């Protein structure tokens, strides 16, 4: 009995264990369940297997990946250094031939090569210099310069690259970015340069920082920085640049006495400097601002004569400032009633350049002066010279310093001739009716004429013709080949590295 009970218990335990361990039975889904189930798309039929093909070689300019990070592509580009040399040769040849699109295309291909970045260093540097100096594409050059500094943080050329970047940003008006780059030059020079190289690099950066504040119009800070630079040993070119900018800051700040003294000191110390003609202009403008017009005219005549002695090395710059200074002072004298003084300067200006546009404009001014001096026949000669002697086939482009083209000057000269004829006939008809004599030529300078005994009793002069004024020149803000800072006409070269 006991044995039977044990067997019964053993059977029950075995059945229970089997039910626990057995997986649940799978039932066929009902209609309701099948409505809730997710439909399963049948698998597509297998396609016929494609026979493997050997791929064509991949051209180097179509590789989208960098083998440095994708190891499986690296073995195929073991000879990439040879490819870099070949492409660099192609770039050099394209640049020699002036084929910039071809050079840039080859350069893009070179960048896609899977060689280490160190092997591309020379190519990036040369292309950046070419874009900035020869192609006049500073924006493209700035992109490559930034990449260069990022890829080669300890390269000896980094200070020079940062200087170039700062100048590009300053020219574009990004003064904060420019200052950031110039201050970075001081840090990188400390890390990468030594001895004279460090001194030269840091000095150039400090000067560029001062130039940037000058361009921003922050003259107070610029003056402080320039005064500190004077304590540092500099080359003659650097010292003359600092001295001139200091004088110009005085002028722009309204201290004309200080600017006059500084500019005269500059001309005494650096008479042959490329900045000398602009310093002479600064002297004339300072004197004019101080009300010393006669001295200003003398300084202008001195500038017109000085170009023969000192203007041989930089003739374009000297000619520009001679024309600009002479024309502005002559216009001031003419408008102030000193026709003799204006005439003397216009005659000197006419000798500076035989370009038809310039020659015609100065001769026209001479004609106006003769009109005011009552030398009407000489005035006619001047106007006829413009109409008869200046070739009709001469270019009629507008001169940057004149603002009037040749065709317009011819029309103006023709009108003046007709006006002179009308004037003479009108005077012949009117003056006899007034029992007065027609005025004759007047060649006595206004500043030495005796004052009338009773200025109040003298009636105003009879206006017998339209008032004539000299052509208003509209000079540009910078002289040729000499970039200037913003808000001034200073033509200071700051291209040194």
C-alpha positions in Angstrom: 0.0 0.0 0.0 2.7 2.3 0.9 4.6 1.3 -2.2 1.5 2.1 -4.4 1.2 5.6 -2.8 4.9 6.4 -3.5 4.5 5.4 -7.1 1.3 7.5 -7.4 3.1 10.6 -6.0 6.1 10.0 -8.3 3.8 9.9 -11.4 2.0 13.1 -10.4 5.3 15.0 -9.9 6.6 13.8 -13.2 3.5 15.0 -15.1 3.6 18.4 -13.4 7.2 18.9 -14.2 6.6 18.0 -17.9 3.7 20.6 -18.1 5.9 23.4 -16.7 8.8 22.6 -19.0 6.8 22.1 -22.2 6.3 25.2 -24.5 2.8 26.4 -25.2 1.0 24.9 -28.1 0.6 26.8 -31.3 -3.0 27.2 -32.4 -4.2 28.2 -35.8 -5.2 31.9 -35.8 -8.9 32.6 -35.8 -10.6 35.1 -38.1 -10.6 37.8 -35.4 -6.9 37.2 -34.6 -5.9 37.3 -38.3 -7.6 40.7 -38.7 -5.4 42.2 -36.0 -2.1 40.6 -37.2 0.5 42.6 -39.1 0.6 41.6 -42.8 3.8 40.2 -44.0 4.9 40.9 -47.6 6.2 37.8 -49.4 10.0 37.8 -50.1 11.0 38.8 -53.7 12.1 36.1 -56.0 15.9 35.6 -56.1 17.6 37.1 -59.1 20.1 35.3 -61.2 23.6 35.7 -59.7 25.8 38.3 -61.3 29.3 37.2 -62.3 31.9 39.2 -60.4 33.9 41.8 -62.5 37.3 43.3 -62.0 36.7 47.1 -61.3 38.5 49.8 -63.3 41.2 51.8 -61.6 39.8 54.7 -59.6 41.1 58.1 -60.7 42.8 60.1 -57.9 40.5 63.1 -58.4 37.3 61.0 -57.7 38.3 59.4 -54.4 35.7 60.7 -51.9 37.4 59.4 -48.7 40.6 60.0 -46.8 42.8 56.9 -46.7 44.3 58.0 -43.4 41.0 57.1 -41.7 39.9 54.3 -44.0 42.6 51.7 -43.8 41.2 49.5 -46.6 41.9 52.2 -49.2 45.5 53.1 -48.1 47.3 50.2 -49.9 46.1 51.5 -53.3 47.7 54.9 -52.8 51.2 54.0 -51.6 52.7 56.1 -54.4 50.6 59.2 -53.6 53.8 61.3 -53.0 54.8 60.8 -56.6 51.3 61.9 -57.6 51.6 65.0 -55.5 54.9 65.9 -57.2 53.3 65.4 -60.6 50.3 67.5 -59.8 52.4 70.2 -58.3 54.4 70.4 -61.5 51.2 70.7 -63.5 50.1 73.6 -61.2 53.4 75.4 -61.6 53.1 75.1 -65.4 49.6 76.4 -65.4 50.6 79.4 -63.3 53.5 80.2 -65.6 51.1 80.1 -68.6 48.6 82.2 -66.7 45.9 79.5 -66.8 44.5 80.0 -63.4 41.4 77.8 -63.8 43.6 74.9 -64.8 45.9 75.5 -61.8 43.0 75.6 -59.4 41.5 72.4 -60.8 44.8 70.6 -60.4 45.1 72.0 -56.9 41.6 70.6 -56.0 42.7 67.2 -57.3 45.9 67.4 -55.1 43.8 68.1 -52.0 41.8 64.9 -52.6 44.8 62.7 -52.6 45.2 60.4 -49.6 48.7 61.4 -48.8 49.6 62.8 -45.4 48.9 66.6 -44.9 52.6 67.3 -44.5 53.2 66.4 -48.2 50.6 69.0 -49.3 52.1 71.8 -47.3 54.1 73.5 -50.1 51.2 73.3 -52.5 48.8 75.0 -50.1 51.3 77.7 -49.3 52.2 78.5 -52.9 48.5 78.6 -54.1 47.5 80.9 -51.2 50.3 83.3 -52.1 49.4 83.2 -55.8 45.7 83.9 -55.0 46.6 86.9 -52.8 49.5 88.5 -54.7 48.8 87.7 -58.4 45.1 86.9 -58.7 43.9 89.6 -56.3 41.6 87.1 -54.7 42.1 87.8 -50.9 39.0 85.9 -49.8 40.1 82.7 -51.4 43.6 83.2 -50.1 42.3 83.8 -46.6 40.5 80.4 -46.7 43.8 78.6 -47.5 45.8 80.6 -45.0 43.3 79.6 -42.3 43.6 76.0 -43.4 47.4 76.3 -43.4 47.5 77.6 -39.8 45.1 74.8 -38.7 47.0 72.0 -40.4 50.5 73.2 -39.5 50.2 74.9 -36.0 54.0 74.8 -35.5 55.2 75.8 -38.9 57.8 78.5 -39.0 55.7 80.4 -41.6 52.7 80.7 -39.2 53.6 84.3 -38.0 53.9 85.5 -41.6 50.7 83.8 -42.5 48.9 85.4 -39.6 50.2 88.8 -40.6 48.8 88.3 -44.1 45.5 87.2 -42.6 45.3 90.2 -40.4 45.9 92.6 -43.3 43.2 90.9 -45.4 40.7 91.2 -42.6 41.6 94.8 -42.0 41.2 95.7 -45.7 37.7 94.1 -45.6 36.8 96.1 -42.5 36.9 93.2 -40.0 39.0 95.1 -37.5 38.3 92.7 -34.6 39.5 89.7 -36.6 42.5 91.6 -37.8 43.6 92.5 -34.3 43.1 88.9 -33.2 45.5 87.7 -35.9 48.1 90.4 -35.2 48.1 89.5 -31.5 48.4 85.9 -32.4 51.6 86.8 -34.3 53.1 87.9 -31.0 52.3 84.6 -29.4 53.4 82.3 -32.2 56.6 84.4 -32.7 57.4 83.8 -29.1 57.0 80.0 -29.6 58.6 79.6 -33.1 61.1 82.5 -33.5 64.2 83.6 -31.7 66.8 86.3 -31.9 66.4 88.8 -34.7 63.6 86.8 -36.3 61.5 87.2 -33.2 62.3 90.9 -32.9 61.4 91.6 -36.5 58.2 89.6 -36.4 56.9 91.1 -33.1 57.8 94.6 -34.3 55.8 94.1 -37.5 52.8 92.8 -35.5 52.9 95.8 -33.1 53.0 98.2 -36.1 50.1 96.5 -37.7 48.1 96.7 -34.5 48.8 100.5 -34.4 47.8 100.8 -38.1 44.6 98.9 -37.4 43.6 101.3 -34.7 44.4 104.2 -37.1 42.2 102.6 -39.8 39.4 102.3 -37.2 39.6 106.0 -36.5 40.8 105.3 -32.9 43.4 108.0 -33.2 44.1 108.3 -29.5 45.0 104.6 -29.1 47.0 104.7 -32.4 49.0 107.7 -31.2 49.9 105.9 -27.9 51.0 102.8 -29.8 53.1 104.8 -32.2 54.8 106.7 -29.4 55.8 103.4 -27.8 57.1 102.1 -31.2 59.5 105.1 -31.3 61.3 103.6 -28.4 62.1 100.5 -30.3 65.0 100.2 -32.8 63.5 100.3 -36.3 64.7 100.5 -39.9 64.6 103.9 -41.6 61.5 102.9 -43.6 59.7 101.8 -40.4 60.7 104.9 -38.5 59.6 107.2 -41.3 56.2 105.4 -41.5 55.6 105.9 -37.7 56.7 109.6 -38.0 54.3 110.3 -40.8 51.4 108.6 -39.2 51.9 110.6 -36.0 51.8 113.8 -38.0 48.6 112.7 -39.8 46.9 111.8 -36.5 47.6 115.4 -35.4 46.0 116.7 -38.6 43.0 114.4 -38.4 42.5 115.3 -34.7 42.4 119.0 -35.6 45.7 120.0 -34.1 47.0 121.8 -37.2 49.9 123.5 -35.5 51.3 120.1 -34.3 50.6 118.5 -37.7 52.5 121.3 -39.5 55.5 121.0 -37.1 55.5 117.2 -37.4 55.2 117.2 -41.2 58.0 119.7 -41.7 60.2 117.7 -39.4 59.4 114.6 -41.4 60.4 116.4 -44.7 63.7 117.5 -43.1 64.5 114.0 -41.9 63.2 111.9 -44.8 63.2 114.1 -47.9 63.5 111.2 -50.3 60.9 109.0 -48.6 58.0 107.7 -50.7 55.7 109.4 -48.2 57.4 112.8 -48.8 54.9 114.1 -51.4 52.0 113.3 -49.0 53.8 115.0 -46.2 54.2 118.1 -48.4 50.5 117.9 -49.0 50.0 117.7 -45.3 52.1 120.8 -44.8 50.0 122.7 -47.4 46.7 121.6 -45.9 47.8 122.5 -42.4 48.8 125.9 -43.4 45.5 126.4 -45.3 43.6 125.3 -42.2 45.6 127.8 -40.1 44.6 130.6 -42.5 48.1 131.0 -43.9 47.0 130.9 -47.6 50.1 132.6 -49.1 52.4 130.2 -47.4 50.3 127.3 -48.4 50.6 128.4 -52.1 54.4 128.6 -51.7 54.5 125.1 -50.3 52.4 123.8 -53.2 54.8 125.4 -55.7 57.7 123.7 -53.8 55.9 120.4 -54.1 55.5 120.8 -57.8 59.2 121.5 -58.2 60.4 118.9 -55.7 59.1 116.0 -57.9 61.9 116.6 -60.3 64.5 115.8 -57.7 62.9 113.2 -55.4 60.2 111.7 -57.6 62.4 109.6 -59.8 62.0 106.4 -57.7 58.2 106.7 -57.2 57.1 108.9 -60.1 53.4 107.8 -60.0 53.0 108.6 -56.3 54.8 112.0 -56.7 52.7 112.9 -59.8 49.5 112.0 -57.9 50.2 114.2 -54.9 51.5 117.0 -57.0 48.3 117.0 -59.0 46.1 116.6 -56.0 47.8 119.3 -53.9 48.2 121.8 -56.7 44.6 121.5 -57.9 43.1 121.9 -54.4 45.2 124.9 -53.5 44.7 126.5 -57.0 40.9 126.1 -56.6 41.0 127.7 -53.2 43.0 130.7 -54.5 40.7 131.1 -57.5 37.5 131.0 -55.3 39.2 133.4 -52.9 39.7 135.9 -55.7 43.5 135.4 -56.2 43.4 134.7 -59.9 47.2 135.4 -60.4 48.1 132.8 -57.7 45.8 130.3 -59.1 47.1 130.9 -62.7 50.7 130.3 -61.6 49.8 126.9 -60.1 47.6 125.9 -63.0 50.4 126.6 -65.4 52.7 124.4 -63.4 50.1 121.7 -63.3 49.7 121.7 -67.1 53.3 120.8 -67.4 53.1 117.7 -65.2 51.2 115.4 -67.5 50.6 115.4 -71.3 47.6 113.1 -71.0 44.8 114.7 -73.1 42.3 114.6 -70.2 44.6 116.2 -67.7 46.1 118.7 -70.1 42.7 119.9 -71.3 41.3 120.3 -67.8 44.3 122.4 -66.6 44.2 124.6 -69.8 40.5 125.1 -69.2 41.3 126.4 -65.7 44.0 128.7 -67.2 41.3 130.1 -69.5 39.0 130.8 -66.5 41.9 132.7 -64.8 42.6 134.8 -67.9 38.9 135.6 -68.1 38.9 136.8 -64.5 42.0 138.9 -65.2 40.3 140.5 -68.2 42.8 138.9 -70.6 40.0 137.8 -72.9 42.2 137.1 -75.9 44.4 134.8 -73.9 41.3 133.1 -72.5 40.2 132.5 -76.1 43.6 130.9 -76.9 43.1 128.5 -74.0 39.6 127.4 -75.1 40.6 127.1 -78.7 43.6 124.9 -77.6 41.1 122.4 -76.1 38.9 122.4 -79.1 41.6 122.4 -81.9 44.7 120.9 -80.4 43.4 118.0 -78.3 42.9 115.1 -80.7 39.2 114.1 -81.3 40.3 110.5 -81.2 41.8 110.8 -77.7 40.2 108.7 -75.0 37.2 110.3 -73.3 37.4 108.3 -70.1 36.8 110.3 -66.9 40.1 111.1 -65.1 39.9 110.1 -61.4 41.4 113.4 -60.3 39.3 115.5 -62.6 35.8 114.1 -62.5 35.0 115.5 -66.0 35.7 113.7 -69.3 37.2 115.1 -72.4 34.0 115.4 -74.4 32.4 117.5 -71.6 35.5 119.7 -71.4 35.2 120.4 -75.2 31.5 121.4 -74.8 32.4 123.6 -71.8 35.3 125.3 -73.8 32.9 125.9 -76.7 30.4 127.5 -74.4 33.1 129.8 -72.9 34.1 131.0 -76.4 30.5 131.9 -77.2 30.1 133.6 -73.8 33.2 135.7 -74.4 31.8 136.9 -77.7 28.5 137.8 -76.0 30.4 139.5 -73.2 32.5 141.8 -75.4 29.5 142.8 -77.5 27.4 143.5 -74.4 30.1 145.6 -72.8 30.5 147.7 -76.0 26.7 148.4 -76.0 26.3 149.1 -72.3 29.4 150.9 -71.0 29.0 153.9 -73.4 25.5 154.4 -72.1 26.9 154.6 -68.6 29.7 157.0 -69.6 32.2 154.4 -68.4 35.3 152.9 -70.0 35.4 149.2 -70.6 37.8 147.6 -68.0 41.2 146.5 -69.3 43.4 143.6 -68.3 44.3 143.3 -64.6 47.5 141.5 -63.8 48.1 142.9 -60.4 47.8 140.3 -57.6 44.9 140.8 -55.3 46.9 140.7 -52.1 49.1 143.8 -53.1 46.3 146.0 -54.5 45.8 149.2 -52.5 42.6 149.2 -50.6 40.0 151.8 -51.7 39.7 155.0 -49.6 36.1 154.4 -48.8 35.0 150.8 -49.3 31.5 151.6 -48.3 31.1 154.3 -51.0 32.2 152.1 -53.8 29.2 150.5 -55.6 29.3 146.8 -56.5 30.9 145.9 -59.8 28.6 145.4 -62.7 28.0 141.7 -63.4 28.4 141.4 -67.1 28.7 137.6 -67.4 27.9 134.5 -65.6 30.1 133.7 -62.6 32.8 131.2 -63.6 34.2 128.7 -61.2 36.9 126.1 -61.6 36.1 122.5 -62.3 35.5 120.8 -59.0 37.9 117.8 -58.9 36.9 114.8 -56.9 40.1 113.0 -56.0 40.0 109.4 -54.8 40.9 108.5 -51.2 44.2 106.7 -51.9 47.2 107.3 -54.1 48.1 104.6 -56.7 50.1 101.7 -55.4 49.9 103.0 -51.9 47.0 101.7 -49.8 45.5 104.1 -47.3 43.8 103.6 -44.0 40.1 104.3 -43.7 38.8 107.9 -43.1 42.0 109.5 -44.5 43.9 110.0 -47.7 47.1 108.6 -46.2 49.0 106.6 -48.8 51.2 104.7 -46.4 52.6 101.4 -47.6 52.2 98.7 -44.9 53.0 95.7 -47.0 56.1 94.8 -45.2 56.1 91.4 -43.5 
